[in-house]
Amino acid sequence: MARAEALNAYRALLRATRKSFAGDTPMLKGSAAEVRKKFEENRHVTSDVEIQRLLEEAREAALFITQMIVQAKLNSRGGYEVKADKDHAGATLEVPSEELLPKS
């Protein structure tokens, strides 16, 4: 049972990253590698309590990625656009302040 749940959580995380990072190959590859790494690190966990905790973390991560991450895309005017969809309803957009943005 835990194996099937782990596989479902793994697939849900990969789906979330594919949706959130569509068109961004470096982020897609990096996020898939990170998901794989985390699951591999915990492959030999046998405690039912620990397995359930890890599965809950994976479910929360998939939800967070789906609902809270939106990528801005460069538009033809040289600015960035954010197109939120129904998964982001009710979320607050946070734009970094000038102090946090890298100087070019």
Buried (B, 14 or more C-beta within 10 A) or exposed (E): EEEEBBEBBBEBBBEBBEEBBEEBEEBBEEBBEEBEEBBEEBEEBEEEEEBEEBBEEBBEBBBEBBBEBBEEEEEEEEEEEEEEEEBBEEEEEEEEEEEEEEEE
